[in-house]
Amino acid sequence: ETLRGRAAEGSNVLLPFLIDGFQRAYGNLFTQASEIYMPPYDTTAFGLFPGSMGRQDVIDRNLLPPNLLQSQGSPFLLRPEFVTAMLADPAQPVRVAFARNSLLDWAPRAPMALCGGNDDPVVFYDNTRLAEEAFAARGVRVVRYDFGEGDTIPGGTTSNIYLRFRALFPFGANLERYHVALAPFCAGLARDFFSGIR
């Protein structure tokens, strides 16, 4: 979805981090970074992470642009022809690396709970649903919690944990912090989930 125009918040930083890791692991994603990245970022995008600079630091220092895709405005990171190849060609090396690292080709053998939120701008909740469906297709039912809808939270939309989470985002405010705010709430549900398993 990110390359089709629904770029996740921070994807201009996360994608180079992943591509850098895949290139180090497999060595066949590209010959030159300019095959993937627009200048001048083809000379600055690799080797930034892990590191001591945060997302805004690398943008402020012009090591990465604020936008991932041309459709988001200039400056942007990914070459349009690279994006076209990724979307059209299943054998494109970066796409193959992502497929190779998919976490959906196995079946859990222990109890599992998935947690997230439908409004998360960093990790799309569609991924959680896809994982749930992939495990179900292998005969394994997993528990799924969605702080975006609330009906999957124990106690539903009137539960204390759901109401406390939603109170952080009145009228959709502060959605840029939504992803970070989910962590302690999901950890609480995970604690309760695993405490109930004997």
Residue frames as qw, qx, qy, qz and C-alpha x, y, z in Angstrom:
[[0.000, 0.883, 0.469, 0.000, 0.00, 0.00, 0.00],
 [0.356, -0.708, 0.068, 0.606, 2.85, 2.37, 0.75],
 [0.293, -0.176, 0.555, 0.758, 4.03, 2.41, -2.86],
 [0.109, 0.562, 0.724, 0.385, 0.49, 2.80, -4.16],
 [0.011, -0.599, -0.117, -0.792, 0.30, 6.20, -2.48],
 [0.643, -0.707, -0.143, -0.258, -0.73, 5.43, 1.08],
 [0.524, 0.404, -0.538, 0.522, 2.74, 6.04, 2.49],
 [0.657, -0.593, -0.429, 0.181, 2.97, 5.31, 6.18],
 [0.181, -0.956, 0.178, -0.147, 4.21, 8.02, 8.48],
 [0.479, -0.668, 0.558, 0.114, 7.97, 7.60, 8.69],
 [0.910, 0.272, 0.298, 0.096, 8.17, 5.42, 5.58],
 [0.444, 0.847, -0.232, 0.177, 10.76, 7.81, 4.15],
 [0.189, -0.687, 0.661, -0.236, 13.01, 6.60, 6.98],
 [0.774, -0.159, 0.573, -0.217, 11.81, 3.02, 7.50],
 [0.874, 0.474, 0.082, -0.064, 12.05, 1.93, 3.87],
 [0.406, 0.747, -0.498, 0.170, 15.73, 2.90, 3.42],
 [0.427, -0.513, 0.681, -0.302, 16.48, 1.10, 6.69],
 [0.868, 0.091, 0.452, -0.183, 14.86, -2.09, 5.36],
 [0.760, 0.642, -0.099, 0.026, 16.38, -1.84, 1.89],
 [0.066, 0.766, -0.606, 0.204, 19.81, -1.23, 3.44],
 [0.603, -0.327, 0.685, -0.245, 19.40, -4.37, 5.56],
 [0.889, 0.332, 0.293, -0.116, 18.22, -6.45, 2.60],
 [0.546, 0.772, -0.317, 0.069, 21.12, -5.23, 0.47],
 [0.157, -0.650, 0.709, -0.222, 23.60, -6.19, 3.20],
 [0.724, -0.112, 0.636, -0.245, 21.96, -9.60, 3.60],
 [0.812, 0.393, 0.432, -0.005, 21.40, -10.54, -0.05],
 [0.364, -0.469, 0.422, 0.685, 23.67, -8.20, -2.00],
 [0.286, 0.208, 0.747, 0.563, 21.49, -8.24, -5.12],
 [0.160, 0.756, 0.538, -0.336, 18.92, -5.47, -4.71],
 [0.345, 0.937, 0.008, -0.060, 20.83, -2.91, -6.73],
 [0.767, 0.229, -0.050, 0.597, 24.22, -2.16, -8.24],
 [0.207, 0.195, -0.157, 0.946, 24.03, 1.55, -7.45],
 [0.010, 0.467, 0.654, -0.594, 21.78, 3.31, -4.97],
 [0.210, 0.330, -0.166, -0.905, 20.76, 5.71, -7.74],
 [0.228, -0.147, -0.863, -0.426, 18.67, 2.86, -9.20],
 [0.293, -0.554, -0.767, 0.137, 16.32, 3.31, -6.23],
 [0.251, -0.739, -0.341, 0.524, 16.84, 6.77, -4.78],
 [0.314, 0.900, 0.150, 0.264, 16.66, 10.26, -6.22],
 [0.542, 0.161, -0.248, 0.787, 19.79, 12.42, -5.94],
 [0.214, 0.654, -0.670, 0.278, 21.20, 13.61, -3.63],
 [0.744, -0.385, 0.365, -0.406, 19.69, 10.92, -1.38],
 [0.947, 0.237, -0.215, 0.019, 21.30, 8.13, -3.39],
 [0.513, 0.452, -0.508, 0.523, 24.54, 9.14, -1.66],
 [0.159, -0.413, 0.497, -0.746, 23.10, 9.72, 1.83],
 [0.777, -0.249, -0.119, -0.566, 20.28, 7.19, 2.40],
 [0.901, -0.037, -0.426, 0.068, 22.37, 4.16, 3.28],
 [0.584, 0.090, -0.527, 0.611, 24.13, 3.56, 6.55],
 [0.222, -0.533, 0.117, -0.808, 22.00, 6.02, 8.54],
 [0.744, -0.369, 0.210, -0.516, 20.32, 3.34, 10.63],
 [0.490, -0.776, -0.378, 0.125, 20.74, 2.08, 13.16],
 [0.420, 0.368, -0.146, 0.817, 22.25, 5.26, 14.42],
 [0.231, -0.359, -0.521, 0.739, 21.89, 8.14, 16.81],
 [0.169, 0.072, -0.150, -0.972, 19.78, 10.42, 14.59],
 [0.402, 0.408, 0.723, -0.387, 16.02, 10.37, 14.64],
 [0.445, 0.592, 0.621, 0.257, 13.58, 10.84, 11.77],
 [0.104, 0.980, 0.162, -0.050, 13.47, 14.61, 11.99],
 [0.427, -0.689, 0.388, 0.438, 17.26, 14.85, 12.36],
 [0.532, 0.011, 0.667, 0.522, 17.91, 13.12, 9.03],
 [0.298, 0.782, 0.495, 0.236, 15.35, 15.34, 7.31],
 [0.163, -0.966, -0.008, 0.199, 16.72, 18.53, 8.88],
 [0.420, -0.581, 0.523, 0.460, 20.23, 17.57, 7.78],
 [0.612, 0.589, -0.237, -0.472, 18.94, 16.81, 4.25],
 [0.180, -0.329, 0.921, 0.105, 20.11, 13.20, 4.46],
 [0.139, 0.375, 0.903, 0.158, 16.59, 12.02, 3.60],
 [0.175, -0.271, -0.261, -0.910, 13.67, 13.99, 2.16],
 [0.406, 0.003, 0.533, -0.743, 10.37, 14.48, 3.98],
 [0.795, 0.280, 0.064, -0.535, 8.48, 12.57, 1.27],
 [0.630, -0.141, 0.749, 0.153, 8.80, 9.01, 0.05],
 [0.512, 0.431, 0.686, 0.285, 6.89, 9.29, -3.22],
 [0.165, 0.132, 0.328, 0.921, 6.70, 11.83, -6.03],
 [0.255, -0.608, -0.606, -0.444, 2.93, 12.04, -5.50],
 [0.489, -0.679, -0.424, 0.347, 3.57, 13.45, -2.00],
 [0.070, 0.997, -0.034, 0.013, 5.55, 16.40, -3.33],
 [0.683, 0.446, -0.298, 0.495, 9.17, 17.44, -3.66],
 [0.274, 0.498, -0.809, -0.150, 11.65, 16.54, -2.49],
 [0.932, -0.104, 0.105, -0.331, 10.94, 12.81, -2.54],
 [0.479, -0.536, 0.690, 0.083, 13.07, 9.70, -2.11],
 [0.668, 0.076, 0.728, 0.132, 12.06, 6.89, -4.48],
 [0.044, 0.244, -0.590, -0.768, 12.66, 7.04, -8.21],
 [0.691, 0.245, 0.134, -0.667, 9.29, 6.79, -9.98],
 [0.673, 0.354, -0.588, -0.275, 10.62, 4.06, -12.30],
 [0.134, 0.195, -0.907, 0.349, 11.66, 2.02, -9.25],
 [0.461, 0.120, 0.539, -0.695, 8.16, 2.35, -7.79],
 [0.726, 0.343, -0.216, -0.556, 6.63, 1.28, -11.12],
 [0.509, 0.324, -0.797, -0.027, 8.90, -1.78, -11.28],
 [0.097, -0.109, 0.835, -0.531, 8.12, -2.74, -7.68],
 [0.588, 0.212, 0.365, -0.690, 4.39, -2.62, -8.33],
 [0.738, 0.432, -0.238, -0.461, 4.48, -4.41, -11.68],
 [0.633, 0.413, -0.655, 0.014, 7.20, -7.05, -11.41],
 [0.862, -0.480, 0.021, -0.161, 7.00, -9.85, -8.81],
 [0.898, 0.053, -0.083, 0.428, 10.64, -10.68, -9.63],
 [0.129, 0.849, -0.202, 0.471, 11.90, -7.17, -8.81],
 [0.579, 0.148, -0.655, 0.463, 14.75, -7.83, -6.29],
 [0.135, -0.223, 0.469, -0.844, 13.47, -5.53, -3.51],
 [0.748, -0.125, -0.074, -0.648, 10.00, -7.04, -3.83],
 [0.816, 0.066, -0.574, 0.028, 11.50, -10.54, -3.69],
 [0.295, 0.213, -0.648, 0.669, 13.38, -9.57, -0.51],
 [0.445, -0.194, 0.281, -0.828, 10.17, -8.35, 1.10],
 [0.864, -0.034, -0.285, -0.413, 8.37, -11.56, 0.12],
 [0.668, 0.184, -0.660, 0.290, 11.25, -13.62, 1.46],
 [0.143, 0.113, -0.610, 0.771, 10.89, -11.85, 4.79],
 [0.560, -0.377, -0.287, -0.680, 7.13, -12.22, 5.03],
 [0.148, -0.204, 0.806, -0.536, 5.92, -13.33, 8.43],
 [0.706, 0.094, 0.141, -0.688, 2.74, -14.93, 7.10],
 [0.710, 0.289, -0.586, -0.261, 3.99, -18.28, 5.83],
 [0.260, 0.120, -0.886, 0.365, 3.84, -20.21, 9.10],
 [0.595, -0.545, -0.433, -0.401, 1.31, -21.33, 11.68],
 [0.219, -0.584, 0.527, -0.577, 1.62, -20.45, 15.37],
 [0.630, -0.104, -0.769, 0.037, 1.91, -23.44, 17.71],
 [0.266, -0.281, -0.619, 0.684, 1.45, -21.43, 20.89],
 [0.039, 0.836, 0.522, -0.164, -1.30, -19.01, 21.88],
 [0.363, 0.090, 0.197, 0.906, -0.96, -15.71, 20.04],
 [0.078, 0.843, 0.445, -0.293, -2.56, -12.29, 20.27],
 [0.399, 0.335, 0.273, 0.808, -2.23, -9.52, 17.69],
 [0.150, -0.791, -0.419, 0.420, -2.78, -5.93, 18.77],
 [0.306, 0.091, 0.259, 0.911, -2.93, -2.57, 17.03],
 [0.188, 0.614, 0.410, -0.648, -5.20, 0.22, 16.03],
 [0.536, 0.611, 0.548, 0.198, -7.14, 0.96, 12.88],
 [0.165, 0.984, 0.060, 0.021, -5.91, 4.58, 12.82],
 [0.656, -0.513, 0.294, 0.470, -2.19, 3.79, 13.19],
 [0.454, 0.860, -0.123, -0.198, -0.35, 5.94, 10.62],
 [0.074, -0.677, 0.723, 0.119, 2.89, 3.93, 10.93],
 [0.109, -0.066, 0.988, 0.082, 1.84, 0.27, 10.99],
 [0.531, -0.034, -0.328, -0.781, -1.29, -0.19, 8.93],
 [0.593, -0.118, 0.639, -0.476, -3.85, -2.31, 10.77],
 [0.827, 0.369, -0.216, -0.365, -4.58, -4.11, 7.50],
 [0.379, 0.468, -0.788, 0.130, -1.37, -6.05, 8.21],
 [0.329, -0.170, 0.769, -0.522, -2.89, -7.37, 11.45],
 [0.781, 0.256, 0.231, -0.520, -5.99, -8.54, 9.63],
 [0.677, 0.511, -0.500, -0.176, -3.87, -10.19, 6.92],
 [0.098, 0.382, -0.870, 0.297, -1.88, -12.05, 9.58],
 [0.557, 0.010, 0.607, -0.566, -5.07, -13.21, 11.31],
 [0.813, 0.401, -0.028, -0.421, -6.45, -14.47, 7.97],
 [0.498, 0.532, -0.685, -0.018, -3.17, -16.20, 7.02],
 [0.120, -0.259, 0.875, -0.391, -3.05, -18.06, 10.34],
 [0.685, 0.172, 0.422, -0.568, -6.75, -18.98, 10.06],
 [0.743, 0.477, -0.334, -0.330, -6.10, -20.40, 6.58],
 [0.399, 0.377, -0.817, 0.178, -3.54, -22.71, 8.27],
 [0.664, -0.379, -0.634, -0.113, -6.12, -23.77, 10.85],
 [0.450, -0.225, -0.507, 0.700, -4.96, -21.55, 13.72],
 [0.146, -0.869, -0.347, -0.321, -7.22, -18.99, 15.34],
 [0.437, 0.002, -0.341, 0.832, -5.41, -16.08, 16.98],
 [0.130, -0.805, -0.473, 0.335, -6.84, -13.32, 19.12],
 [0.351, 0.388, 0.207, 0.827, -6.91, -9.88, 17.51],
 [0.190, -0.718, -0.420, 0.521, -7.31, -6.58, 19.39],
 [0.307, 0.504, 0.324, 0.739, -8.19, -3.35, 17.56],
 [0.203, -0.491, -0.394, 0.750, -8.05, -0.09, 19.49],
 [0.060, 0.003, -0.359, -0.931, -9.46, 1.64, 16.45],
 [0.482, -0.318, -0.584, -0.571, -12.85, -0.06, 16.58],
 [0.306, -0.367, 0.552, -0.683, -12.95, -1.35, 20.15],
 [0.868, -0.087, -0.058, -0.485, -15.32, -4.27, 19.61],
 [0.837, 0.184, -0.495, 0.143, -12.41, -6.74, 19.80],
 [0.075, 0.452, -0.598, 0.658, -11.15, -5.33, 23.13],
 [0.345, -0.324, -0.853, 0.218, -12.29, -7.34, 26.19],
 [0.041, -0.573, -0.517, 0.635, -15.34, -5.47, 27.43],
 [0.366, 0.674, 0.524, 0.370, -15.77, -3.74, 24.08],
 [0.233, 0.580, 0.089, 0.775, -16.12, -0.02, 23.58],
 [0.466, -0.789, -0.054, -0.398, -17.23, 0.57, 27.16],
 [0.862, -0.227, -0.257, 0.372, -14.19, -1.11, 28.71],
 [0.376, -0.872, 0.055, 0.309, -11.88, 0.98, 30.86],
 [0.573, -0.290, 0.456, 0.616, -8.79, 0.25, 28.74],
 [0.374, 0.507, 0.560, 0.537, -10.50, 1.20, 25.47],
 [0.074, -0.944, -0.303, -0.106, -11.98, 4.41, 26.90],
 [0.482, -0.736, 0.169, 0.445, -8.61, 5.44, 28.38],
 [0.529, -0.012, 0.521, 0.669, -6.92, 4.95, 25.03],
 [0.220, 0.676, 0.538, 0.453, -9.59, 6.82, 23.06],
 [0.253, -0.922, -0.219, 0.195, -9.47, 9.70, 25.57],
 [0.518, -0.424, 0.289, 0.684, -5.94, 10.41, 24.31],
 [0.202, 0.054, 0.591, 0.779, -7.31, 11.27, 20.86],
 [0.274, 0.635, 0.537, -0.483, -10.39, 13.47, 21.15],
 [0.494, 0.796, 0.098, -0.337, -11.74, 14.36, 17.72],
 [0.865, 0.416, 0.048, 0.276, -8.81, 12.63, 16.05],
 [0.009, -0.942, 0.310, -0.131, -6.27, 15.04, 17.57],
 [0.329, -0.668, 0.668, -0.017, -2.65, 13.94, 18.04],
 [0.966, 0.207, 0.085, -0.131, -2.89, 11.06, 15.58],
 [0.502, 0.670, -0.512, 0.193, 0.82, 11.44, 14.91],
 [0.174, -0.476, 0.748, -0.428, 1.31, 10.02, 18.43],
 [0.879, -0.049, 0.004, -0.475, -1.21, 7.22, 17.96],
 [0.814, 0.284, -0.500, 0.082, 1.40, 4.61, 17.05],
 [0.253, 0.361, -0.670, 0.598, 3.53, 5.28, 20.13],
 [0.495, -0.271, 0.352, -0.747, 0.49, 5.47, 22.42],
 [0.876, 0.003, -0.319, -0.362, -0.65, 1.98, 21.38],
 [0.501, 0.344, -0.749, 0.262, 2.37, 0.21, 22.90],
 [0.109, -0.188, 0.748, -0.627, 1.47, 0.32, 26.61],
 [0.710, 0.064, 0.188, -0.676, -2.18, -0.47, 25.92],
 [0.825, 0.269, -0.454, -0.202, -1.28, -3.46, 23.76],
 [0.304, 0.331, -0.797, 0.404, 1.25, -4.55, 26.40],
 [0.425, -0.134, 0.545, -0.710, -1.51, -4.45, 29.01],
 [0.856, 0.164, -0.041, -0.489, -3.79, -6.60, 26.89],
 [0.663, 0.372, -0.648, 0.052, -0.92, -9.00, 26.17],
 [0.023, -0.303, 0.771, -0.560, -0.21, -9.31, 29.91],
 [0.642, 0.007, 0.400, -0.654, -3.86, -10.10, 30.59],
 [0.821, 0.321, -0.323, -0.344, -4.05, -12.48, 27.62],
 [0.577, 0.335, -0.721, 0.189, -1.02, -14.52, 28.67],
 [0.213, -0.266, 0.683, -0.646, -1.94, -14.40, 32.37],
 [0.761, 0.053, 0.210, -0.612, -5.19, -16.14, 31.51],
 [0.797, 0.323, -0.488, -0.150, -3.41, -19.04, 29.80],
 [0.582, -0.535, 0.574, -0.213, -2.58, -21.96, 32.07]]
